[in-house]
Amino acid sequence: MIFDIENYDYNLPGELIAQLPLPERDQSRLMIVDRSTGSLDDRHFHDLPDLLLSGDLLVVNNTKVIPARLFGRKESGGRIEILVLEHGSEEADKAETRWCLLRSSKRPRKGSRLFFENNLSGIVEDLREDGLIQITFQGAQGIDSLLDERGMMPLPPYIRRQEKDRLSELDRKRYQTVFAERRGAVAAPTASLHFTRGLMAKLERAGISVAPLTLHVGHGTFRPVRTRDIREHRLGYEKYDLSPETAGAIKRSKSEGRRVIAVGTTVVRTLESVAGSKGEMESGRGKTDLLITPGFSFRVVDALITNFHLPRSSLLFLVSAFAGLDLIRKAYQDALAKAYRFYSYGDAMLIF
């Protein structure tokens, strides 16, 4: 059964999980997946201008990752780690009460105090069974200012970092795309991590244009799938903003028979959410919790650039819907055999 979660599992050796980015972003490997022929090819990301056509439109996500990870202590002295989740709006940026994800050996009690750097403290207002905790932060320095100054980038747990890790400054630079403009994400749109300014200039000379949209990546995208039937999984809502300029560029591309290439699964979900069942592309702001699984009818996206995703994840469902489950399984087996680097700091795939 194509919707059985077991079809989206695979074994990944730990040494293939990229712990560091390559010295140059566009030196990563790029697997070419051709849906029409089922063929696979091995290239590098800097080959992209030669692989695309003049007139192609790349749509990228310009969300900016916030260094939203903080370490602290409970009243008992026990160590905690939080990920501040609410960002990207005037209301959130002014409020000192935020929902966070908590990692701790033992959950703090409601009403107890938490202590962070620079004399910032917090009071636990509410706790939920899914690991979320609501904290009201108090101190001369606000929570956003402390995050910008002392916060660590919210790397996925499979990238191993410790408190005050010497790699934190590297992560602040490299776990952020060259398109990042609008703060609000708690995870990077990783397909865009491979782009450089130099590569963008080459794409422009080749007649390939770029249009931005915003989708602030939330923790719901990475919520573990606990249902046997993948269609029953639920994503959290994420905010998007599609400008009139980008909507117009997409409509022109589609009407003229030129390709719209999504850079990352966040772009796919935004464009296909906006298009809906009618396939109409209109600008505006909104929220989406669109879950894409095999059988989905893609109305906007013609090609996709994406990284290699975790097993049993909603992101793997999406790429399987786009390319076909059998072809994706073949591509992942090939990537494992050829020691591609996996996940956020890893290599990429271009699906035509």
C-alpha positions in Angstrom: 0.0 0.0 0.0 1.5 3.3 -1.1 0.2 5.1 1.9 1.8 2.7 4.5 4.5 4.5 6.5 6.8 1.4 6.1 7.2 2.3 2.4 9.0 5.4 3.4 11.7 3.9 5.6 15.4 3.3 4.9 18.6 2.6 6.8 21.1 5.4 6.8 24.6 4.9 8.1 25.5 7.6 10.6 28.6 8.6 8.7 26.5 9.8 5.8 24.7 12.4 8.0 26.5 15.7 7.1 27.7 17.3 10.4 29.4 20.2 8.6 28.7 22.2 5.5 31.3 21.9 2.7 33.8 24.8 2.5 31.9 26.2 -0.6 28.1 26.0 -0.7 27.8 25.1 -4.4 30.4 22.3 -4.3 27.8 19.9 -3.0 26.8 17.0 -5.2 23.6 17.1 -7.2 21.7 14.0 -8.3 19.6 14.5 -11.4 16.4 12.5 -11.3 14.4 12.4 -14.6 10.8 11.4 -14.1 10.1 10.8 -17.8 12.9 8.2 -18.2 13.6 7.1 -14.7 17.3 7.8 -15.2 19.7 9.2 -12.6 22.8 11.3 -13.1 25.5 12.6 -10.8 26.6 16.3 -11.1 27.5 19.1 -8.8 25.4 22.0 -7.7 27.6 24.6 -9.5 26.5 22.8 -12.8 23.0 24.2 -12.3 23.2 26.9 -15.0 24.1 24.2 -17.6 21.2 22.0 -16.4 18.4 24.5 -16.6 16.9 26.3 -19.6 16.9 29.9 -20.5 13.5 31.2 -19.4 13.2 28.9 -16.4 11.9 30.5 -13.2 13.4 29.5 -9.9 11.2 30.3 -6.9 13.1 30.5 -3.6 12.1 31.0 0.1 13.5 34.2 1.6 12.7 33.3 5.2 15.4 34.1 7.7 16.3 31.6 10.5 16.4 33.0 14.0 19.1 31.8 16.4 16.2 30.6 18.6 18.0 27.9 20.7 18.9 28.8 24.3 20.4 26.9 27.2 19.4 27.5 30.8 18.8 26.1 34.2 15.8 25.2 36.3 15.4 26.4 39.9 16.8 23.0 41.0 19.9 23.6 38.9 19.0 21.1 36.2 20.1 21.9 32.7 17.4 22.8 30.1 17.4 23.6 26.4 14.6 25.6 24.7 13.7 26.5 21.2 11.6 29.6 21.0 8.9 29.0 18.3 7.0 32.3 18.0 8.5 34.8 15.7 7.9 36.6 12.4 5.1 39.0 13.4 4.8 42.3 15.2 2.6 40.7 17.8 5.1 37.9 18.5 8.1 40.2 18.4 6.7 42.5 21.1 5.4 39.8 23.4 7.6 38.3 26.1 5.3 35.3 26.5 6.2 32.6 23.9 5.6 29.0 23.2 8.8 27.0 23.1 10.0 23.5 22.7 11.7 22.1 25.8 14.4 19.5 26.3 15.0 18.6 29.9 15.7 15.4 32.0 12.6 16.3 34.0 9.9 18.8 33.1 9.7 21.9 35.2 6.5 22.6 37.2 4.0 25.2 36.2 4.8 28.5 37.9 8.5 27.6 38.4 11.3 29.8 37.2 13.9 29.2 34.5 17.2 31.1 34.3 19.2 32.1 31.2 22.2 34.3 30.3 22.4 38.1 30.9 20.0 37.9 33.9 17.0 36.9 31.8 14.6 34.6 33.6 11.3 33.0 32.7 8.2 31.8 34.4 6.5 28.6 33.2 2.9 29.5 32.3 1.7 26.3 30.7 2.9 22.9 29.6 1.6 20.5 27.0 2.0 16.8 26.5 3.6 17.3 23.1 6.7 18.9 24.7 5.6 22.5 24.2 6.0 24.9 27.1 4.8 28.5 27.4 7.2 30.9 29.1 7.0 34.5 30.1 10.5 36.0 29.9 11.6 38.7 32.3 14.7 40.9 32.4 16.2 44.1 31.3 17.1 42.5 28.0 14.2 41.1 25.9 14.0 37.6 24.6 14.5 38.6 20.9 17.6 40.7 21.8 19.1 37.8 23.8 18.4 35.4 20.9 20.1 37.6 18.4 23.1 38.1 20.7 23.5 34.7 22.4 21.2 32.2 20.7 22.4 29.2 18.8 21.0 28.3 15.4 18.1 25.8 15.7 20.0 22.9 14.0 18.2 19.6 13.7 19.1 17.1 16.5 21.0 14.9 14.0 23.6 17.7 13.7 25.5 17.4 17.0 26.4 20.6 18.8 27.0 21.4 22.4 26.4 24.5 24.5 28.9 27.2 23.7 30.1 25.1 20.7 33.0 26.5 18.8 31.0 25.8 15.6 28.2 28.1 16.5 29.5 31.1 14.5 30.0 28.8 11.5 26.4 27.7 11.8 25.1 31.3 12.1 26.5 31.9 8.7 26.0 28.6 6.9 22.6 27.6 8.3 21.3 30.7 6.6 20.6 31.0 2.9 21.9 33.8 0.6 18.2 34.8 0.1 17.4 35.2 3.8 15.6 38.5 4.4 12.5 38.1 6.5 13.1 36.7 10.0 10.7 34.1 11.3 11.9 30.6 10.7 13.0 28.0 13.2 14.6 25.8 10.5 16.3 26.7 7.2 14.8 26.0 3.8 17.8 23.7 3.1 17.6 23.4 -0.6 18.6 27.0 -0.9 21.7 26.5 1.3 23.6 25.4 -1.9 23.3 28.8 -3.7 26.1 31.4 -3.8 26.1 35.0 -5.1 28.5 33.8 -7.8 26.1 31.0 -8.9 23.2 33.5 -8.9 25.1 35.7 -11.3 25.8 32.8 -13.6 22.1 31.8 -13.6 21.2 35.4 -14.5 23.6 35.4 -17.4 22.0 32.1 -18.6 18.6 33.7 -18.7 17.3 32.0 -15.6 15.3 34.3 -13.3 14.7 34.0 -9.6 11.5 35.1 -7.7 11.2 35.0 -3.9 8.3 34.1 -1.6 8.2 33.7 2.2 7.2 30.7 4.2 8.4 30.7 7.8 9.4 27.1 8.5 7.9 25.9 11.8 8.6 22.9 13.9 5.5 21.1 12.6 7.2 20.4 9.4 9.5 18.0 11.3 6.9 16.5 13.6 7.4 12.7 13.8 4.8 10.7 11.8 3.0 8.5 14.3 0.2 7.2 12.0 0.4 4.0 9.9 -1.5 5.7 7.0 0.5 8.7 6.0 -2.6 10.6 4.9 -3.7 10.8 8.5 -0.6 12.8 9.6 -1.1 16.4 10.4 1.3 19.3 9.9 1.2 22.5 11.9 0.2 25.7 10.2 3.0 27.8 8.7 2.7 31.4 7.6 3.4 32.4 4.0 3.5 35.6 1.9 3.4 35.6 -1.9 4.0 39.0 -3.4 2.2 40.4 -6.5 5.6 40.4 -8.3 6.3 36.7 -7.7 2.7 35.7 -8.4 2.8 37.6 -11.7 6.1 36.1 -12.7 4.7 32.6 -12.1 1.6 33.3 -14.1 3.6 34.6 -17.0 5.9 31.6 -16.9 2.9 29.2 -16.9 1.1 31.0 -19.7 4.2 31.1 -21.9 5.0 27.4 -21.3 8.2 28.1 -19.3 9.1 25.9 -16.3 8.5 26.9 -12.7 11.2 25.3 -10.6 10.6 25.1 -6.8 13.8 25.4 -4.7 12.7 23.3 -1.7 9.6 21.6 -0.3 8.5 24.8 1.5 8.2 26.5 -1.9 6.2 23.6 -3.3 3.8 23.6 -0.4 3.3 27.4 -0.6 2.7 27.5 -4.4 0.4 24.5 -4.4 -1.5 25.8 -1.4 -2.1 29.1 -3.1 -3.1 27.5 -6.4 -5.5 25.1 -4.7 -7.9 23.0 -6.8 -8.4 25.7 -9.4 -4.7 26.2 -10.2 -5.0 30.0 -9.9 -2.0 31.9 -8.7 -2.9 35.0 -6.6 -0.7 37.1 -4.3 -1.5 37.4 -0.6 -0.7 36.2 2.9 -2.0 33.1 4.6 -1.3 29.9 6.5 -0.9 26.4 5.1 -0.9 23.0 6.6 -0.9 21.2 3.3 0.3 17.6 3.4 1.4 16.3 0.0 1.3 12.6 -0.5 1.3 10.3 -3.6 -1.7 11.0 -5.8 -1.5 14.8 -5.3 -2.2 16.8 -8.4 0.6 19.4 -8.9 -0.7 22.5 -10.7 2.2 24.9 -10.5 5.6 23.2 -9.9 7.4 21.6 -12.9 10.7 20.7 -11.3 12.1 20.5 -7.8 15.4 21.1 -6.1 15.6 19.4 -2.7 17.9 17.8 -0.2 17.8 14.1 0.9 15.2 13.8 3.7 14.7 11.7 6.8 13.0 8.4 6.6 9.3 8.3 7.5 9.0 12.1 7.2 6.4 14.3 5.5 9.2 15.7 3.3 9.9 12.3 1.9 6.1 11.9 1.2 6.2 15.1 -0.8 9.2 14.2 -3.0 7.7 10.7 -3.5 4.4 12.3 -4.7 6.3 14.5 -7.1 8.7 11.9 -8.6 6.9 8.6 -7.8 7.7 6.4 -4.8 9.5 3.8 -6.8 11.8 6.3 -8.5 12.6 8.0 -5.2 13.4 4.7 -3.6 15.7 4.0 -6.5 17.4 7.4 -6.2 17.9 7.0 -2.4 19.4 3.6 -2.9 21.8 5.0 -5.5 22.7 7.9 -3.1 23.5 5.5 -0.3 25.6 3.4 -2.6 27.6 6.4 -3.8 27.9 7.9 -0.3 26.0 11.1 -0.9 25.8 13.4 2.2 22.4 13.5 3.7 20.1 16.0 5.4 20.4 19.7 6.1 24.1 20.2 5.4 24.2 17.4 2.8 23.9 17.1 -1.0 20.9 17.9 -3.2 18.7 16.4 -5.9 17.1 18.0 -9.0 13.9 16.3 -10.1 12.8 17.1 -13.6 
